[in-house]
Amino acid sequence: MTADDLIDRLAAHRMLGALPREELAWLAEHGALRRFAQGEFLSTKGAPVVSMYVMLTGRFALFADRGAGPQKVVEWQ
């Protein structure tokens, strides 16, 4: 994916699409496109979240463990 393709994808994003193209270009320049495998974790309990993530496709869920095992709190698509 080229930088222009990534900026176009960010411009189509429902949360980021209203940003000026220059800001989207900054995100594309300073970020990294990353693909996650099914079942891969962005973060684990007790570990800090070290990056900002913008989901372009797919889905992920947030689980919390309050002593009774992991429970899904929210899911994004």
PQR file with spaces between the fields and no chain letter, atoms N, CA, C, O and H, PARSE charges and radii, in Angstrom:
ATOM       1  N    MET     1       0.848   -1.164    0.000 -0.4000 1.5000
ATOM       2  CA   MET     1       0.000    0.000    0.000 -0.0000 2.0000
ATOM       3  C    MET     1       0.902    1.239    0.000  0.5500 1.7000
ATOM       4  O    MET     1       1.818    1.352    0.815 -0.5500 1.4000
ATOM       5  N    THR     2       0.634    2.150   -0.912 -0.4000 1.5000
ATOM       6  CA   THR     2       1.420    3.382   -0.981 -0.0000 2.0000
ATOM       7  C    THR     2       0.959    4.358    0.098  0.5500 1.7000
ATOM       8  O    THR     2      -0.091    4.169    0.713 -0.5500 1.4000
ATOM       9  H    THR     2      -0.110    2.058   -1.574  0.4000 1.0000
ATOM      10  N    ALA     3       1.747    5.394    0.317 -0.4000 1.5000
ATOM      11  CA   ALA     3       1.375    6.426    1.294 -0.0000 2.0000
ATOM      12  C    ALA     3       0.060    7.085    0.891  0.5500 1.7000
ATOM      13  O    ALA     3      -0.791    7.346    1.740 -0.5500 1.4000
ATOM      14  H    ALA     3       2.600    5.548   -0.183  0.4000 1.0000
ATOM      15  N    ASP     4      -0.108    7.357   -0.405 -0.4000 1.5000
ATOM      16  CA   ASP     4      -1.367    7.973   -0.866 -0.0000 2.0000
ATOM      17  C    ASP     4      -2.550    7.045   -0.642  0.5500 1.7000
ATOM      18  O    ASP     4      -3.634    7.500   -0.275 -0.5500 1.4000
ATOM      19  H    ASP     4       0.584    7.146   -1.096  0.4000 1.0000
ATOM      20  N    ASP     5      -2.355    5.740   -0.860 -0.4000 1.5000
ATOM      21  CA   ASP     5      -3.423    4.766   -0.604 -0.0000 2.0000
ATOM      22  C    ASP     5      -3.815    4.783    0.869  0.5500 1.7000
ATOM      23  O    ASP     5      -5.000    4.760    1.203 -0.5500 1.4000
ATOM      24  H    ASP     5      -1.475    5.370   -1.158  0.4000 1.0000
ATOM      25  N    LEU     6      -2.817    4.823    1.747 -0.4000 1.5000
ATOM      26  CA   LEU     6      -3.084    4.837    3.183 -0.0000 2.0000
ATOM      27  C    LEU     6      -3.818    6.117    3.583  0.5500 1.7000
ATOM      28  O    LEU     6      -4.755    6.070    4.380 -0.5500 1.4000
ATOM      29  H    LEU     6      -1.855    4.841    1.476  0.4000 1.0000
ATOM      30  N    ILE     7      -3.405    7.239    3.044 -0.4000 1.5000
ATOM      31  CA   ILE     7      -4.089    8.504    3.344 -0.0000 2.0000
ATOM      32  C    ILE     7      -5.536    8.436    2.868  0.5500 1.7000
ATOM      33  O    ILE     7      -6.435    8.905    3.566 -0.5500 1.4000
ATOM      34  H    ILE     7      -2.644    7.277    2.397  0.4000 1.0000
ATOM      35  N    ASP     8      -5.773    7.864    1.699 -0.4000 1.5000
ATOM      36  CA   ASP     8      -7.144    7.698    1.196 -0.0000 2.0000
ATOM      37  C    ASP     8      -7.962    6.813    2.129  0.5500 1.7000
ATOM      38  O    ASP     8      -9.132    7.096    2.386 -0.5500 1.4000
ATOM      39  H    ASP     8      -5.042    7.483    1.132  0.4000 1.0000
ATOM      40  N    ARG     9      -7.345    5.732    2.641 -0.4000 1.5000
ATOM      41  CA   ARG     9      -8.050    4.847    3.583 -0.0000 2.0000
ATOM      42  C    ARG     9      -8.392    5.592    4.865  0.5500 1.7000
ATOM      43  O    ARG     9      -9.492    5.444    5.398 -0.5500 1.4000
ATOM      44  H    ARG     9      -6.395    5.502    2.432  0.4000 1.0000
ATOM      45  N    LEU    10      -7.444    6.398    5.366 -0.4000 1.5000
ATOM      46  CA   LEU    10      -7.698    7.182    6.574 -0.0000 2.0000
ATOM      47  C    LEU    10      -8.791    8.224    6.317  0.5500 1.7000
ATOM      48  O    LEU    10      -9.614    8.482    7.195 -0.5500 1.4000
ATOM      49  H    LEU    10      -6.550    6.517    4.933  0.4000 1.0000
ATOM      50  N    ALA    11      -8.808    8.821    5.125 -0.4000 1.5000
ATOM      51  CA   ALA    11      -9.825    9.813    4.769 -0.0000 2.0000
ATOM      52  C    ALA    11     -11.212    9.181    4.709  0.5500 1.7000
ATOM      53  O    ALA    11     -12.214    9.860    4.939 -0.5500 1.4000
ATOM      54  H    ALA    11      -8.139    8.611    4.411  0.4000 1.0000
ATOM      55  N    ALA    12     -11.276    7.894    4.404 -0.4000 1.5000
ATOM      56  CA   ALA    12     -12.558    7.189    4.347 -0.0000 2.0000
ATOM      57  C    ALA    12     -12.997    6.670    5.715  0.5500 1.7000
ATOM      58  O    ALA    12     -14.127    6.205    5.863 -0.5500 1.4000
ATOM      59  H    ALA    12     -10.462    7.343    4.218  0.4000 1.0000
ATOM      60  N    HIS    13     -12.127    6.742    6.702 -0.4000 1.5000
ATOM      61  CA   HIS    13     -12.418    6.232    8.050 -0.0000 2.0000
ATOM      62  C    HIS    13     -13.497    7.106    8.696  0.5500 1.7000
ATOM      63  O    HIS    13     -13.416    8.333    8.631 -0.5500 1.4000
ATOM      64  H    HIS    13     -11.209    7.120    6.581  0.4000 1.0000
ATOM      65  N    ARG    14     -14.497    6.493    9.315 -0.4000 1.5000
ATOM      66  CA   ARG    14     -15.617    7.275    9.851 -0.0000 2.0000
ATOM      67  C    ARG    14     -15.235    8.165   11.028  0.5500 1.7000
ATOM      68  O    ARG    14     -15.906    9.166   11.278 -0.5500 1.4000
ATOM      69  H    ARG    14     -14.563    5.497    9.368  0.4000 1.0000
ATOM      70  N    MET    15     -14.185    7.830   11.749 -0.4000 1.5000
ATOM      71  CA   MET    15     -13.764    8.664   12.880 -0.0000 2.0000
ATOM      72  C    MET    15     -12.721    9.707   12.464  0.5500 1.7000
ATOM      73  O    MET    15     -12.669   10.789   13.049 -0.5500 1.4000
ATOM      74  H    MET    15     -13.639    7.017   11.546  0.4000 1.0000
ATOM      75  N    LEU    16     -11.904    9.401   11.475 -0.4000 1.5000
ATOM      76  CA   LEU    16     -10.804   10.280   11.102 -0.0000 2.0000
ATOM      77  C    LEU    16     -11.040   11.051    9.809  0.5500 1.7000
ATOM      78  O    LEU    16     -10.312   11.997    9.506 -0.5500 1.4000
ATOM      79  H    LEU    16     -11.947    8.523   11.000  0.4000 1.0000
ATOM      80  N    GLY    17     -12.045   10.653    9.052 -0.4000 1.5000
ATOM      81  CA   GLY    17     -12.254   11.193    7.711 -0.0000 2.0000
ATOM      82  C    GLY    17     -12.446   12.697    7.637  0.5500 1.7000
ATOM      83  O    GLY    17     -12.182   13.292    6.592 -0.5500 1.4000
ATOM      84  H    GLY    17     -12.636    9.885    9.298  0.4000 1.0000
ATOM      85  N    ALA    18     -12.896   13.332    8.714 -0.4000 1.5000
ATOM      86  CA   ALA    18     -13.125   14.776    8.691 -0.0000 2.0000
ATOM      87  C    ALA    18     -11.851   15.577    8.936  0.5500 1.7000
ATOM      88  O    ALA    18     -11.865   16.803    8.821 -0.5500 1.4000
ATOM      89  H    ALA    18     -13.110   12.849    9.563  0.4000 1.0000
ATOM      90  N    LEU    19     -10.756   14.910    9.271 -0.4000 1.5000
ATOM      91  CA   LEU    19      -9.499   15.610    9.522 -0.0000 2.0000
ATOM      92  C    LEU    19      -8.935   16.163    8.220  0.5500 1.7000
ATOM      93  O    LEU    19      -9.157   15.593    7.152 -0.5500 1.4000
ATOM      94  H    LEU    19     -10.745   13.915    9.365  0.4000 1.0000
ATOM      95  N    PRO    20      -8.205   17.272    8.306 -0.5600 1.5000
ATOM      96  CA   PRO    20      -7.544   17.785    7.095  0.2800 2.0000
ATOM      97  C    PRO    20      -6.573   16.749    6.526  0.5500 1.7000
ATOM      98  O    PRO    20      -5.949   15.993    7.271 -0.5500 1.4000
ATOM      99  N    ARG    21      -6.457   16.725    5.228 -0.4000 1.5000
ATOM     100  CA   ARG    21      -5.588   15.744    4.567 -0.0000 2.0000
ATOM     101  C    ARG    21      -4.142   15.846    5.063  0.5500 1.7000
ATOM     102  O    ARG    21      -3.439   14.837    5.117 -0.5500 1.4000
ATOM     103  H    ARG    21      -6.963   17.339    4.622  0.4000 1.0000
ATOM     104  N    GLU    22      -3.691   17.046    5.424 -0.4000 1.5000
ATOM     105  CA   GLU    22      -2.332   17.211    5.937 -0.0000 2.0000
ATOM     106  C    GLU    22      -2.138   16.430    7.237  0.5500 1.7000
ATOM     107  O    GLU    22      -1.073   15.854    7.460 -0.5500 1.4000
ATOM     108  H    GLU    22      -4.262   17.866    5.380  0.4000 1.0000
ATOM     109  N    GLU    23      -3.153   16.410    8.090 -0.4000 1.5000
ATOM     110  CA   GLU    23      -3.049   15.657    9.341 -0.0000 2.0000
ATOM     111  C    GLU    23      -3.077   14.157    9.080  0.5500 1.7000
ATOM     112  O    GLU    23      -2.384   13.393    9.752 -0.5500 1.4000
ATOM     113  H    GLU    23      -4.018   16.878    7.910  0.4000 1.0000
ATOM     114  N    LEU    24      -3.870   13.741    8.118 -0.4000 1.5000
ATOM     115  CA   LEU    24      -3.891   12.326    7.754 -0.0000 2.0000
ATOM     116  C    LEU    24      -2.539   11.915    7.163  0.5500 1.7000
ATOM     117  O    LEU    24      -2.056   10.810    7.411 -0.5500 1.4000
ATOM     118  H    LEU    24      -4.433   14.362    7.572  0.4000 1.0000
ATOM     119  N    ALA    25      -1.938   12.809    6.386 -0.4000 1.5000
ATOM     120  CA   ALA    25      -0.616   12.530    5.830 -0.0000 2.0000
ATOM     121  C    ALA    25       0.419   12.406    6.949  0.5500 1.7000
ATOM     122  O    ALA    25       1.314   11.565    6.877 -0.5500 1.4000
ATOM     123  H    ALA    25      -2.330   13.706    6.185  0.4000 1.0000
ATOM     124  N    TRP    26       0.297   13.241    7.981 -0.4000 1.5000
ATOM     125  CA   TRP    26       1.218   13.142    9.122 -0.0000 2.0000
ATOM     126  C    TRP    26       1.068   11.783    9.808  0.5500 1.7000
ATOM     127  O    TRP    26       2.065   11.141   10.139 -0.5500 1.4000
ATOM     128  H    TRP    26      -0.430   13.925    8.040  0.4000 1.0000
ATOM     129  N    LEU    27      -0.184   11.343   10.021 -0.4000 1.5000
ATOM     130  CA   LEU    27      -0.408   10.025   10.625 -0.0000 2.0000
ATOM     131  C    LEU    27       0.223    8.926    9.775  0.5500 1.7000
ATOM     132  O    LEU    27       0.883    8.029   10.300 -0.5500 1.4000
ATOM     133  H    LEU    27      -0.993   11.864    9.751  0.4000 1.0000
ATOM     134  N    ALA    28       0.018    9.001    8.467 -0.4000 1.5000
ATOM     135  CA   ALA    28       0.567    7.980    7.574 -0.0000 2.0000
ATOM     136  C    ALA    28       2.088    7.990    7.603  0.5500 1.7000
ATOM     137  O    ALA    28       2.716    6.932    7.556 -0.5500 1.4000
ATOM     138  H    ALA    28      -0.518    9.730    8.041  0.4000 1.0000
ATOM     139  N    GLU    29       2.687    9.174    7.679 -0.4000 1.5000
ATOM     140  CA   GLU    29       4.145    9.287    7.678 -0.0000 2.0000
ATOM     141  C    GLU    29       4.768    8.807    8.987  0.5500 1.7000
ATOM     142  O    GLU    29       5.847    8.215    8.979 -0.5500 1.4000
ATOM     143  H    GLU    29       2.177   10.033    7.717  0.4000 1.0000
ATOM     144  N    HIS    30       4.101    9.057   10.098 -0.4000 1.5000
ATOM     145  CA   HIS    30       4.666    8.728   11.402 -0.0000 2.0000
ATOM     146  C    HIS    30       4.161    7.398   11.970  0.5500 1.7000
ATOM     147  O    HIS    30       4.637    6.943   13.010 -0.5500 1.4000
ATOM     148  H    HIS    30       3.224    9.538   10.103  0.4000 1.0000
ATOM     149  N    GLY    31       3.223    6.793   11.301 -0.4000 1.5000
ATOM     150  CA   GLY    31       2.683    5.516   11.763 -0.0000 2.0000
ATOM     151  C    GLY    31       3.258    4.353   10.987  0.5500 1.7000
ATOM     152  O    GLY    31       4.139    4.513   10.143 -0.5500 1.4000
ATOM     153  H    GLY    31       2.836    7.162   10.456  0.4000 1.0000
ATOM     154  N    ALA    32       2.741    3.189   11.291 -0.4000 1.5000
ATOM     155  CA   ALA    32       3.158    1.969   10.591 -0.0000 2.0000
ATOM     156  C    ALA    32       1.927    1.121   10.334  0.5500 1.7000
ATOM     157  O    ALA    32       1.103    0.918   11.226 -0.5500 1.4000
ATOM     158  H    ALA    32       2.025    3.058   11.977  0.4000 1.0000
ATOM     159  N    LEU    33       1.809    0.633    9.120 -0.4000 1.5000
ATOM     160  CA   LEU    33       0.715   -0.274    8.789 -0.0000 2.0000
ATOM     161  C    LEU    33       1.064   -1.640    9.350  0.5500 1.7000
ATOM     162  O    LEU    33       2.134   -2.183    9.074 -0.5500 1.4000
ATOM     163  H    LEU    33       2.478    0.798    8.396  0.4000 1.0000
ATOM     164  N    ARG    34       0.167   -2.182   10.128 -0.4000 1.5000
ATOM     165  CA   ARG    34       0.436   -3.472   10.767 -0.0000 2.0000
ATOM     166  C    ARG    34      -0.778   -4.373   10.620  0.5500 1.7000
ATOM     167  O    ARG    34      -1.915   -3.927   10.779 -0.5500 1.4000
ATOM     168  H    ARG    34      -0.702   -1.741   10.352  0.4000 1.0000
ATOM     169  N    ARG    35      -0.540   -5.606   10.326 -0.4000 1.5000
ATOM     170  CA   ARG    35      -1.612   -6.609   10.223 -0.0000 2.0000
ATOM     171  C    ARG    35      -1.467   -7.567   11.394  0.5500 1.7000
ATOM     172  O    ARG    35      -0.364   -7.996   11.733 -0.5500 1.4000
ATOM     173  H    ARG    35       0.383   -5.968   10.197  0.4000 1.0000
ATOM     174  N    PHE    36      -2.584   -7.891   11.999 -0.4000 1.5000
ATOM     175  CA   PHE    36      -2.597   -8.803   13.134 -0.0000 2.0000
ATOM     176  C    PHE    36      -3.224  -10.121   12.718  0.5500 1.7000
ATOM     177  O    PHE    36      -4.179  -10.151   11.943 -0.5500 1.4000
ATOM     178  H    PHE    36      -3.481   -7.543   11.724  0.4000 1.0000
ATOM     179  N    ALA    37      -2.684  -11.194   13.235 -0.4000 1.5000
ATOM     180  CA   ALA    37      -3.248  -12.516   12.992 -0.0000 2.0000
ATOM     181  C    ALA    37      -4.458  -12.709   13.900  0.5500 1.7000
ATOM     182  O    ALA    37      -4.541  -12.119   14.977 -0.5500 1.4000
ATOM     183  H    ALA    37      -1.908  -11.169   13.866  0.4000 1.0000
ATOM     184  N    GLN    38      -5.383  -13.531   13.456 -0.4000 1.5000
ATOM     185  CA   GLN    38      -6.535  -13.852   14.288 -0.0000 2.0000
ATOM     186  C    GLN    38      -6.053  -14.404   15.629  0.5500 1.7000
ATOM     187  O    GLN    38      -5.213  -15.303   15.676 -0.5500 1.4000
ATOM     188  H    GLN    38      -5.315  -14.010   12.581  0.4000 1.0000
ATOM     189  N    GLY    39      -6.590  -13.859   16.711 -0.4000 1.5000
ATOM     190  CA   GLY    39      -6.219  -14.310   18.040 -0.0000 2.0000
ATOM     191  C    GLY    39      -5.026  -13.591   18.636  0.5500 1.7000
ATOM     192  O    GLY    39      -4.696  -13.807   19.802 -0.5500 1.4000
ATOM     193  H    GLY    39      -7.272  -13.129   16.673  0.4000 1.0000
ATOM     194  N    GLU    40      -4.370  -12.740   17.858 -0.4000 1.5000
ATOM     195  CA   GLU    40      -3.207  -11.996   18.363 -0.0000 2.0000
ATOM     196  C    GLU    40      -3.682  -10.874   19.289  0.5500 1.7000
ATOM     197  O    GLU    40      -4.741  -10.286   19.068 -0.5500 1.4000
ATOM     198  H    GLU    40      -4.638  -12.564   16.911  0.4000 1.0000
ATOM     199  N    PHE    41      -2.898  -10.583   20.320 -0.4000 1.5000
ATOM     200  CA   PHE    41      -3.251   -9.569   21.306 -0.0000 2.0000
ATOM     201  C    PHE    41      -2.561   -8.242   21.007  0.5500 1.7000
ATOM     202  O    PHE    41      -1.394   -8.210   20.617 -0.5500 1.4000
ATOM     203  H    PHE    41      -2.038  -11.060   20.500  0.4000 1.0000
ATOM     204  N    LEU    42      -3.303   -7.139   21.195 -0.4000 1.5000
ATOM     205  CA   LEU    42      -2.703   -5.806   21.117 -0.0000 2.0000
ATOM     206  C    LEU    42      -2.000   -5.478   22.419  0.5500 1.7000
ATOM     207  O    LEU    42      -0.969   -4.805   22.429 -0.5500 1.4000
ATOM     208  H    LEU    42      -4.251   -7.165   21.511  0.4000 1.0000
ATOM     209  N    SER    43      -2.563   -5.955   23.512 -0.4000 1.5000
ATOM     210  CA   SER    43      -2.005   -5.722   24.837 -0.0000 2.0000
ATOM     211  C    SER    43      -2.523   -6.824   25.754  0.5500 1.7000
ATOM     212  O    SER    43      -3.526   -7.475   25.459 -0.5500 1.4000
ATOM     213  H    SER    43      -3.401   -6.501   23.503  0.4000 1.0000
ATOM     214  N    THR    44      -1.834   -7.021   26.858 -0.4000 1.5000
ATOM     215  CA   THR    44      -2.275   -8.004   27.836 -0.0000 2.0000
ATOM     216  C    THR    44      -2.415   -7.346   29.201  0.5500 1.7000
ATOM     217  O    THR    44      -1.909   -6.248   29.428 -0.5500 1.4000
ATOM     218  H    THR    44      -1.019   -6.492   27.098  0.4000 1.0000
ATOM     219  N    LYS    45      -3.094   -8.017   30.089 -0.4000 1.5000
ATOM     220  CA   LYS    45      -3.328   -7.507   31.437 -0.0000 2.0000
ATOM     221  C    LYS    45      -2.002   -7.115   32.100  0.5500 1.7000
ATOM     222  O    LYS    45      -1.043   -7.886   32.125 -0.5500 1.4000
ATOM     223  H    LYS    45      -3.506   -8.910   29.904  0.4000 1.0000
ATOM     224  N    GLY    46      -1.986   -5.905   32.629 -0.4000 1.5000
ATOM     225  CA   GLY    46      -0.815   -5.422   33.333 -0.0000 2.0000
ATOM     226  C    GLY    46       0.249   -4.788   32.449  0.5500 1.7000
ATOM     227  O    GLY    46       1.197   -4.187   32.953 -0.5500 1.4000
ATOM     228  H    GLY    46      -2.766   -5.279   32.609  0.4000 1.0000
ATOM     229  N    ALA    47       0.100   -4.919   31.139 -0.4000 1.5000
ATOM     230  CA   ALA    47       1.075   -4.339   30.209 -0.0000 2.0000
ATOM     231  C    ALA    47       0.504   -3.051   29.622  0.5500 1.7000
ATOM     232  O    ALA    47      -0.687   -2.985   29.318 -0.5500 1.4000
ATOM     233  H    ALA    47      -0.670   -5.408   30.729  0.4000 1.0000
ATOM     234  N    PRO    48       1.333   -2.038   29.462 -0.5600 1.5000
ATOM     235  CA   PRO    48       0.824   -0.795   28.881  0.2800 2.0000
ATOM     236  C    PRO    48       0.519   -0.955   27.393  0.5500 1.7000
ATOM     237  O    PRO    48       1.145   -1.761   26.705 -0.5500 1.4000
ATOM     238  N    VAL    49      -0.433   -0.192   26.915 -0.4000 1.5000
ATOM     239  CA   VAL    49      -0.694   -0.109   25.481 -0.0000 2.0000
ATOM     240  C    VAL    49       0.330    0.880   24.939  0.5500 1.7000
ATOM     241  O    VAL    49       0.341    2.041   25.350 -0.5500 1.4000
ATOM     242  H    VAL    49      -0.941    0.463   27.474  0.4000 1.0000
ATOM     243  N    VAL    50       1.178    0.445   24.036 -0.4000 1.5000
ATOM     244  CA   VAL    50       2.328    1.248   23.626 -0.0000 2.0000
ATOM     245  C    VAL    50       2.111    2.039   22.343  0.5500 1.7000
ATOM     246  O    VAL    50       2.989    2.803   21.943 -0.5500 1.4000
ATOM     247  H    VAL    50       1.169   -0.497   23.703  0.4000 1.0000
ATOM     248  N    SER    51       0.974    1.877   21.694 -0.4000 1.5000
ATOM     249  CA   SER    51       0.736    2.561   20.424 -0.0000 2.0000
ATOM     250  C    SER    51      -0.719    2.977   20.324  0.5500 1.7000
ATOM     251  O    SER    51      -1.575    2.512   21.076 -0.5500 1.4000
ATOM     252  H    SER    51       0.260    1.257   22.020  0.4000 1.0000
ATOM     253  N    MET    52      -0.971    3.861   19.378 -0.4000 1.5000
ATOM     254  CA   MET    52      -2.339    4.188   18.991 -0.0000 2.0000
ATOM     255  C    MET    52      -2.676    3.290   17.805  0.5500 1.7000
ATOM     256  O    MET    52      -1.858    3.129   16.900 -0.5500 1.4000
ATOM     257  H    MET    52      -0.275    4.239   18.768  0.4000 1.0000
ATOM     258  N    TYR    53      -3.852    2.713   17.802 -0.4000 1.5000
ATOM     259  CA   TYR    53      -4.255    1.827   16.722 -0.0000 2.0000
ATOM     260  C    TYR    53      -5.463    2.416   16.015  0.5500 1.7000
ATOM     261  O    TYR    53      -6.400    2.890   16.657 -0.5500 1.4000
ATOM     262  H    TYR    53      -4.516    2.844   18.538  0.4000 1.0000
ATOM     263  N    VAL    54      -5.435    2.384   14.688 -0.4000 1.5000
ATOM     264  CA   VAL    54      -6.568    2.768   13.856 -0.0000 2.0000
ATOM     265  C    VAL    54      -6.926    1.537   13.050  0.5500 1.7000
ATOM     266  O    VAL    54      -6.130    1.065   12.239 -0.5500 1.4000
ATOM     267  H    VAL    54      -4.673    1.999   14.166  0.4000 1.0000
ATOM     268  N    MET    55      -8.115    1.021   13.270 -0.4000 1.5000
ATOM     269  CA   MET    55      -8.532   -0.191   12.583 -0.0000 2.0000
ATOM     270  C    MET    55      -9.124    0.181   11.221  0.5500 1.7000
ATOM     271  O    MET    55     -10.079    0.953   11.139 -0.5500 1.4000
ATOM     272  H    MET    55      -8.762    1.405   13.929  0.4000 1.0000
ATOM     273  N    LEU    56      -8.548   -0.376   10.161 -0.4000 1.5000
ATOM     274  CA   LEU    56      -9.046   -0.121    8.813 -0.0000 2.0000
ATOM     275  C    LEU    56     -10.002   -1.214    8.361  0.5500 1.7000
ATOM     276  O    LEU    56     -10.989   -0.929    7.682 -0.5500 1.4000
ATOM     277  H    LEU    56      -7.772   -1.004   10.228  0.4000 1.0000
ATOM     278  N    THR    57      -9.725   -2.459    8.727 -0.4000 1.5000
ATOM     279  CA   THR    57     -10.620   -3.582    8.416 -0.0000 2.0000
ATOM     280  C    THR    57     -10.550   -4.577    9.560  0.5500 1.7000
ATOM     281  O    THR    57      -9.629   -4.543   10.376 -0.5500 1.4000
ATOM     282  H    THR    57      -8.923   -2.690    9.278  0.4000 1.0000
ATOM     283  N    GLY    58     -11.520   -5.452    9.608 -0.4000 1.5000
ATOM     284  CA   GLY    58     -11.514   -6.525   10.598 -0.0000 2.0000
ATOM     285  C    GLY    58     -12.320   -6.190   11.829  0.5500 1.7000
ATOM     286  O    GLY    58     -13.204   -5.334   11.805 -0.5500 1.4000
ATOM     287  H    GLY    58     -12.268   -5.480    8.945  0.4000 1.0000
ATOM     288  N    ARG    59     -12.000   -6.879   12.901 -0.4000 1.5000
ATOM     289  CA   ARG    59     -12.697   -6.650   14.171 -0.0000 2.0000
ATOM     290  C    ARG    59     -11.775   -7.007   15.318  0.5500 1.7000
ATOM     291  O    ARG    59     -10.851   -7.805   15.165 -0.5500 1.4000
ATOM     292  H    ARG    59     -11.282   -7.574   12.920  0.4000 1.0000
ATOM     293  N    PHE    60     -12.035   -6.409   16.465 -0.4000 1.5000
ATOM     294  CA   PHE    60     -11.320   -6.787   17.674 -0.0000 2.0000
ATOM     295  C    PHE    60     -12.208   -6.539   18.872  0.5500 1.7000
ATOM     296  O    PHE    60     -13.194   -5.806   18.786 -0.5500 1.4000
ATOM     297  H    PHE    60     -12.786   -5.760   16.589  0.4000 1.0000
ATOM     298  N    ALA    61     -11.859   -7.150   19.985 -0.4000 1.5000
ATOM     299  CA   ALA    61     -12.669   -7.064   21.195 -0.0000 2.0000
ATOM     300  C    ALA    61     -11.787   -6.717   22.382  0.5500 1.7000
ATOM     301  O    ALA    61     -10.590   -7.003   22.405 -0.5500 1.4000
ATOM     302  H    ALA    61     -11.059   -7.745   20.054  0.4000 1.0000
ATOM     303  N    LEU    62     -12.408   -6.100   23.349 -0.4000 1.5000
ATOM     304  CA   LEU    62     -11.752   -5.769   24.607 -0.0000 2.0000
ATOM     305  C    LEU    62     -12.343   -6.664   25.678  0.5500 1.7000
ATOM     306  O    LEU    62     -13.560   -6.721   25.857 -0.5500 1.4000
ATOM     307  H    LEU    62     -13.380   -5.866   23.330  0.4000 1.0000
ATOM     308  N    PHE    63     -11.458   -7.372   26.398 -0.4000 1.5000
ATOM     309  CA   PHE    63     -11.885   -8.259   27.470 -0.0000 2.0000
ATOM     310  C    PHE    63     -11.353   -7.736   28.790  0.5500 1.7000
ATOM     311  O    PHE    63     -10.252   -7.188   28.852 -0.5500 1.4000
ATOM     312  H    PHE    63     -10.470   -7.326   26.253  0.4000 1.0000
ATOM     313  N    ALA    64     -12.131   -7.905   29.841 -0.4000 1.5000
ATOM     314  CA   ALA    64     -11.695   -7.539   31.188 -0.0000 2.0000
ATOM     315  C    ALA    64     -11.854   -8.751   32.091  0.5500 1.7000
ATOM     316  O    ALA    64     -12.806   -9.520   31.955 -0.5500 1.4000
ATOM     317  H    ALA    64     -13.025   -8.350   29.791  0.4000 1.0000
ATOM     318  N    ASP    65     -10.918   -8.914   33.011 -0.4000 1.5000
ATOM     319  CA   ASP    65     -10.983  -10.005   33.983 -0.0000 2.0000
ATOM     320  C    ASP    65     -11.091   -9.377   35.364  0.5500 1.7000
ATOM     321  O    ASP    65     -10.138   -8.792   35.879 -0.5500 1.4000
ATOM     322  H    ASP    65     -10.145   -8.289   33.122  0.4000 1.0000
ATOM     323  N    ARG    66     -12.259   -9.511   35.941 -0.4000 1.5000
ATOM     324  CA   ARG    66     -12.504   -8.961   37.282 -0.0000 2.0000
ATOM     325  C    ARG    66     -12.596  -10.083   38.315  0.5500 1.7000
ATOM     326  O    ARG    66     -13.345   -9.995   39.288 -0.5500 1.4000
ATOM     327  H    ARG    66     -13.033   -9.987   35.523  0.4000 1.0000
ATOM     328  N    GLY    67     -11.816  -11.138   38.080 -0.4000 1.5000
ATOM     329  CA   GLY    67     -11.756  -12.236   39.028 -0.0000 2.0000
ATOM     330  C    GLY    67     -12.533  -13.468   38.638  0.5500 1.7000
ATOM     331  O    GLY    67     -12.376  -14.512   39.270 -0.5500 1.4000
ATOM     332  H    GLY    67     -11.208  -11.209   37.289  0.4000 1.0000
ATOM     333  N    ALA    68     -13.378  -13.384   37.604 -0.4000 1.5000
ATOM     334  CA   ALA    68     -14.173  -14.536   37.193 -0.0000 2.0000
ATOM     335  C    ALA    68     -13.793  -15.009   35.798  0.5500 1.7000
ATOM     336  O    ALA    68     -14.574  -15.702   35.145 -0.5500 1.4000
ATOM     337  H    ALA    68     -13.506  -12.535   37.091  0.4000 1.0000
ATOM     338  N    GLY    69     -12.606  -14.642   35.336 -0.4000 1.5000
ATOM     339  CA   GLY    69     -12.182  -15.008   33.993 -0.0000 2.0000
ATOM     340  C    GLY    69     -12.491  -13.893   33.015  0.5500 1.7000
ATOM     341  O    GLY    69     -13.248  -12.978   33.340 -0.5500 1.4000
ATOM     342  H    GLY    69     -11.973  -14.079   35.867  0.4000 1.0000
ATOM     343  N    PRO    70     -11.921  -13.952   31.830 -0.5600 1.5000
ATOM     344  CA   PRO    70     -12.115  -12.887   30.851  0.2800 2.0000
ATOM     345  C    PRO    70     -13.573  -12.777   30.401  0.5500 1.7000
ATOM     346  O    PRO    70     -14.221  -13.775   30.086 -0.5500 1.4000
ATOM     347  N    GLN    71     -14.063  -11.556   30.380 -0.4000 1.5000
ATOM     348  CA   GLN    71     -15.418  -11.264   29.901 -0.0000 2.0000
ATOM     349  C    GLN    71     -15.311  -10.188   28.833  0.5500 1.7000
ATOM     350  O    GLN    71     -14.625   -9.185   29.027 -0.5500 1.4000
ATOM     351  H    GLN    71     -13.536  -10.746   30.636  0.4000 1.0000
ATOM     352  N    LYS    72     -15.995  -10.392   27.692 -0.4000 1.5000
ATOM     353  CA   LYS    72     -15.957   -9.405   26.615 -0.0000 2.0000
ATOM     354  C    LYS    72     -16.696   -8.147   27.075  0.5500 1.7000
ATOM     355  O    LYS    72     -17.840   -8.214   27.525 -0.5500 1.4000
ATOM     356  H    LYS    72     -16.552  -11.207   27.534  0.4000 1.0000
ATOM     357  N    VAL    73     -16.025   -7.003   26.956 -0.4000 1.5000
ATOM     358  CA   VAL    73     -16.604   -5.724   27.343 -0.0000 2.0000
ATOM     359  C    VAL    73     -17.189   -5.028   26.114  0.5500 1.7000
ATOM     360  O    VAL    73     -18.303   -4.507   26.159 -0.5500 1.4000
ATOM     361  H    VAL    73     -15.096   -6.948   26.590  0.4000 1.0000
ATOM     362  N    VAL    74     -16.441   -5.024   25.034 -0.4000 1.5000
ATOM     363  CA   VAL    74     -16.887   -4.360   23.797 -0.0000 2.0000
ATOM     364  C    VAL    74     -16.188   -5.005   22.605  0.5500 1.7000
ATOM     365  O    VAL    74     -15.094   -5.556   22.726 -0.5500 1.4000
ATOM     366  H    VAL    74     -15.536   -5.447   24.997  0.4000 1.0000
ATOM     367  N    GLU    75     -16.843   -4.923   21.459 -0.4000 1.5000
ATOM     368  CA   GLU    75     -16.274   -5.460   20.217 -0.0000 2.0000
ATOM     369  C    GLU    75     -16.460   -4.426   19.112  0.5500 1.7000
ATOM     370  O    GLU    75     -17.537   -3.844   18.981 -0.5500 1.4000
ATOM     371  H    GLU    75     -17.732   -4.476   21.361  0.4000 1.0000
ATOM     372  N    TRP    76     -15.411   -4.194   18.312 -0.4000 1.5000
ATOM     373  CA   TRP    76     -15.469   -3.251   17.186 -0.0000 2.0000
ATOM     374  C    TRP    76     -15.338   -4.016   15.896  0.5500 1.7000
ATOM     375  O    TRP    76     -14.682   -5.056   15.831 -0.5500 1.4000
ATOM     376  H    TRP    76     -14.536   -4.667   18.418  0.4000 1.0000
ATOM     377  N    GLN    77     -15.987   -3.476   14.848 -0.4000 1.5000
ATOM     378  CA   GLN    77     -15.875   -4.055   13.494 -0.0000 2.0000
ATOM     379  C    GLN    77     -15.565   -2.960   12.514  0.5500 1.7000
ATOM     380  O    GLN    77     -15.429   -3.221   11.319 -0.5500 1.4000
ATOM     381  H    GLN    77     -16.520   -2.631   14.901  0.4000 1.0000
